[in-house]
Amino acid sequence: MKKFLNMKKRDLVILPGWGGCKETWQDFYDYLQENSIKQVDNIYVINLPCFGGQPCPDKVWGVENYANFVEQTITEKINTDKVYLLGHSFGGAVATKLCYNNPKLINKMILTAPAIVRPEKTFKRLFFGLIAKAGKLLFKLPYIEKFDIWAKKVLYKTVNSDYNKTSGIKRDIYKKIIREDQLNLLSDIKKETLLIWGKKDKLLPYRHSKKIIEKLPNAKLKTISDGSHGLHKSNKSKLKQSIEAFLAK
């Protein structure tokens, strides 16, 4: 009985990407419940503000604000001895910021295709800006004005589907977080980290993994050759095996 009472609780805390929530991670959560990871006692998926029924904040948040939210959630609601933090995509950027701000809170970090690399001027942003400027002049012409709203929807869908899906303060948050590069933080993060990336990821290119792994001093890269961006959906078994092998060390 004493041995049981002295056991430390080890929890896997998952931070979904932009647009993700407990519901979108439910299949992977159920898979882990059925095929348990020996080193994990409990699994939590945190709904970030604006997603999964979690209301948006009343002001424009950046990655730092989201990291503070997760830190508060872990300390006040999860109350565990060991935190294995898994961040996917935007959740990976949040996990990185949290690990940088409060390394004592995290035991090990797992990043799956994290949105850490945010180039100041990507081709997509340059293209979007040029088209948007040209569009303002074009749609002022007679008889074309009425097509303004329709054309903007087509443009947003073509250039950036995530942007098109947002509105109000959620859109302002999105515009802020996509400009927040986390690369400069990595050299100061000493926690053991596993970086997992699908080689067929079309949303966040695999080449970003090389930039990240070069900066993180205590990280290893696991490549899933047939993996896309949503490894928790398309590669459950390989993702689980990678996590388990990492935590078993």
C-alpha positions as CSV (number, residue, x, y, z in Angstrom):
1,M,0.0,0.0,0.0
2,K,2.8,2.4,0.9
3,K,4.5,1.6,-2.4
4,F,1.3,2.6,-4.3
5,L,0.9,5.8,-2.3
6,N,4.4,6.9,-3.1
7,M,4.1,6.4,-6.9
8,K,4.3,9.6,-8.8
9,K,1.6,10.5,-11.3
10,R,2.8,10.8,-14.9
11,D,0.5,12.5,-17.3
12,L,0.6,13.2,-21.1
13,V,-0.8,16.6,-21.8
14,I,-1.8,17.3,-25.4
15,L,-2.1,20.7,-27.0
16,P,-4.0,20.6,-30.3
17,G,-3.1,22.7,-33.3
18,W,-5.1,25.6,-34.6
19,G,-8.7,24.5,-35.1
20,G,-8.1,21.3,-33.1
21,C,-9.7,20.3,-29.8
22,K,-10.6,17.3,-27.6
23,E,-13.1,16.2,-30.2
24,T,-10.6,16.1,-33.1
25,W,-8.1,14.2,-30.9
26,Q,-10.8,11.8,-29.6
27,D,-9.8,8.9,-31.9
28,F,-6.2,9.1,-30.9
29,Y,-7.2,9.5,-27.2
30,D,-9.3,6.4,-27.4
31,Y,-6.5,4.5,-29.2
32,L,-4.1,5.3,-26.4
33,Q,-6.7,4.2,-23.8
34,E,-7.0,0.8,-25.6
35,N,-3.2,0.5,-26.2
36,S,-1.8,2.2,-23.2
37,I,1.6,3.8,-23.0
38,K,3.4,2.2,-20.0
39,Q,5.0,5.4,-18.8
40,V,1.8,7.4,-18.8
41,D,-0.9,7.2,-16.1
42,N,-3.4,9.8,-17.5
43,I,-3.9,11.6,-20.8
44,Y,-5.4,15.1,-21.0
45,V,-6.3,17.1,-24.1
46,I,-6.5,20.9,-23.4
47,N,-9.0,22.9,-25.4
48,L,-7.2,26.2,-26.1
49,P,-9.2,29.4,-26.1
50,C,-11.4,29.8,-29.3
51,F,-11.6,26.1,-29.8
52,G,-13.6,23.1,-28.5
53,G,-16.2,25.3,-26.7
54,Q,-13.5,27.3,-25.0
55,P,-14.5,31.0,-25.4
56,C,-12.1,33.4,-27.2
57,P,-10.3,35.9,-25.0
58,D,-11.6,39.5,-24.9
59,K,-8.3,40.8,-26.3
60,V,-5.9,39.7,-29.0
61,W,-3.7,36.9,-27.7
62,G,-0.3,35.8,-28.9
63,V,1.6,32.6,-28.2
64,E,2.8,33.9,-24.8
65,N,-0.8,34.3,-23.6
66,Y,-1.7,30.8,-24.8
67,A,1.4,29.4,-23.0
68,N,0.3,31.2,-19.8
69,F,-3.2,29.7,-20.1
70,V,-1.8,26.2,-20.5
71,E,0.6,26.7,-17.5
72,Q,-2.3,27.8,-15.3
73,T,-4.5,24.9,-16.5
74,I,-1.8,22.3,-15.7
75,T,-1.0,23.7,-12.3
76,E,-4.5,24.3,-11.2
77,K,-6.6,21.5,-12.8
78,I,-4.2,18.7,-13.6
79,N,-1.9,18.8,-10.6
80,T,0.5,16.1,-11.7
81,D,4.0,15.1,-10.7
82,K,5.4,14.6,-14.2
83,V,4.2,16.4,-17.3
84,Y,5.0,15.0,-20.7
85,L,3.8,17.8,-23.0
86,L,2.8,17.0,-26.5
87,G,2.2,20.0,-28.8
88,H,0.9,19.7,-32.4
89,S,1.3,22.4,-35.0
90,F,0.2,25.7,-33.3
91,G,0.0,23.7,-30.0
92,G,3.7,22.9,-30.6
93,A,4.5,26.6,-30.7
94,V,2.6,27.0,-27.4
95,A,4.4,24.1,-25.9
96,T,7.7,25.5,-26.9
97,K,6.9,28.9,-25.3
98,L,5.7,27.2,-22.1
99,C,8.8,25.1,-21.9
100,Y,11.0,28.1,-22.4
101,N,9.1,30.2,-19.8
102,N,8.8,27.5,-17.1
103,P,11.1,24.5,-17.8
104,K,10.5,23.1,-14.3
105,L,6.9,22.4,-15.1
106,I,7.8,20.1,-18.0
107,N,9.5,16.7,-17.7
108,K,9.8,15.9,-21.4
109,M,8.5,17.6,-24.5
110,I,7.1,16.0,-27.7
111,L,6.5,18.2,-30.8
112,T,4.6,17.0,-33.8
113,A,5.1,19.3,-36.8
114,P,5.2,22.4,-34.6
115,A,4.5,25.8,-36.1
116,I,7.8,27.2,-34.8
117,V,9.3,28.5,-38.0
118,R,7.4,31.7,-39.1
119,P,9.4,33.4,-41.9
120,E,8.8,37.2,-41.9
121,K,8.0,37.3,-45.6
122,T,6.7,34.0,-47.0
123,F,5.7,33.8,-50.7
124,K,2.1,33.2,-49.6
125,R,2.0,36.4,-47.5
126,L,3.7,38.4,-50.3
127,F,1.2,37.1,-52.8
128,F,-1.7,37.7,-50.6
129,G,-0.6,41.3,-49.9
130,L,-0.1,42.1,-53.6
131,I,-3.4,40.6,-54.6
132,A,-5.2,42.4,-51.8
133,K,-3.8,45.8,-52.8
134,A,-4.6,45.3,-56.4
135,G,-8.1,44.1,-55.5
136,K,-8.9,47.3,-53.6
137,L,-8.3,49.3,-56.8
138,L,-10.0,46.9,-59.1
139,F,-13.2,46.6,-57.1
140,K,-13.7,50.4,-57.0
141,L,-14.4,50.2,-60.8
142,P,-18.1,50.5,-61.8
143,Y,-20.1,47.2,-62.2
144,I,-17.3,45.3,-60.5
145,E,-18.0,46.6,-57.0
146,K,-20.8,44.1,-56.3
147,F,-18.4,41.2,-56.8
148,D,-16.1,42.4,-54.0
149,I,-17.3,40.2,-51.2
150,W,-17.4,37.1,-53.4
151,A,-13.9,37.7,-54.7
152,K,-12.5,38.2,-51.3
153,K,-13.9,34.9,-50.1
154,V,-12.3,33.1,-53.1
155,L,-9.0,34.8,-52.5
156,Y,-8.9,34.0,-48.8
157,K,-9.8,30.4,-49.6
158,T,-7.1,30.1,-52.2
159,V,-4.3,31.8,-50.2
160,N,-5.1,30.8,-46.6
161,S,-8.0,28.5,-45.7
162,D,-7.4,29.0,-41.9
163,Y,-7.7,32.8,-42.3
164,N,-10.9,32.3,-44.2
165,K,-12.4,30.2,-41.4
166,T,-11.9,32.9,-38.8
167,S,-13.7,36.2,-38.0
168,G,-13.7,38.9,-35.3
169,I,-11.1,38.6,-32.6
170,K,-10.3,35.0,-33.6
171,R,-9.1,36.3,-37.0
172,D,-7.0,39.0,-35.2
173,I,-5.4,36.4,-33.0
174,Y,-4.6,34.3,-36.1
175,K,-2.9,37.2,-37.8
176,K,-0.8,37.8,-34.7
177,I,0.3,34.2,-34.0
178,I,1.4,33.4,-37.6
179,R,4.0,36.2,-37.3
180,E,5.5,34.9,-34.0
181,D,8.6,32.9,-34.8
182,Q,9.9,30.7,-31.9
183,L,13.3,29.7,-33.4
184,N,15.2,32.1,-31.2
185,L,14.0,30.4,-28.1
186,L,15.2,26.9,-28.9
187,S,18.8,27.1,-28.0
188,D,17.8,27.9,-24.4
189,I,15.5,24.9,-24.0
190,K,17.4,22.1,-22.4
191,K,14.6,19.6,-21.9
192,E,14.7,16.3,-23.6
193,T,12.6,16.7,-26.7
194,L,11.2,14.5,-29.4
195,L,10.5,16.1,-32.7
196,I,8.1,14.1,-34.9
197,W,7.4,15.0,-38.5
198,G,5.6,13.4,-41.4
199,K,7.6,13.6,-44.6
200,K,4.5,14.2,-46.7
201,D,3.3,17.1,-44.6
202,K,1.9,19.7,-47.0
203,L,0.8,22.2,-44.4
204,L,4.1,22.7,-42.5
205,P,7.0,21.4,-44.7
206,Y,9.4,18.7,-43.5
207,R,12.4,21.0,-44.2
208,H,11.4,23.0,-41.1
209,S,12.4,20.1,-39.0
210,K,16.0,20.5,-39.9
211,K,16.0,24.2,-38.8
212,I,14.4,23.2,-35.5
213,I,16.6,20.2,-34.7
214,E,19.7,22.2,-35.3
215,K,18.6,24.7,-32.6
216,L,17.3,22.4,-29.9
217,P,20.3,21.1,-27.9
218,N,18.7,18.0,-26.5
219,A,16.3,16.9,-29.2
220,K,15.9,14.0,-31.6
221,L,14.0,13.8,-34.8
222,K,11.7,11.0,-35.7
223,T,10.6,11.0,-39.4
224,I,7.5,9.2,-40.4
225,S,8.0,8.7,-44.2
226,D,4.3,8.2,-45.1
227,G,3.1,10.7,-42.5
228,S,1.1,13.9,-43.3
229,H,0.4,16.8,-41.0
230,G,-2.2,15.1,-38.8
231,L,-0.2,12.1,-37.6
232,H,-2.7,11.6,-34.7
233,K,-5.3,10.8,-37.4
234,S,-3.4,9.0,-40.2
235,N,-0.6,7.4,-38.3
236,K,-1.9,6.6,-34.8
237,S,0.2,3.4,-34.4
238,K,3.5,5.0,-35.5
239,L,2.9,8.1,-33.4
240,K,2.1,6.1,-30.3
241,Q,5.2,3.9,-30.8
242,S,7.4,6.9,-31.2
243,I,6.1,8.5,-28.0
244,E,6.4,5.3,-26.1
245,A,10.0,4.7,-27.1
246,F,10.9,8.2,-26.2
247,L,9.4,8.1,-22.8
248,A,10.8,4.7,-22.1
249,K,14.4,6.0,-21.9
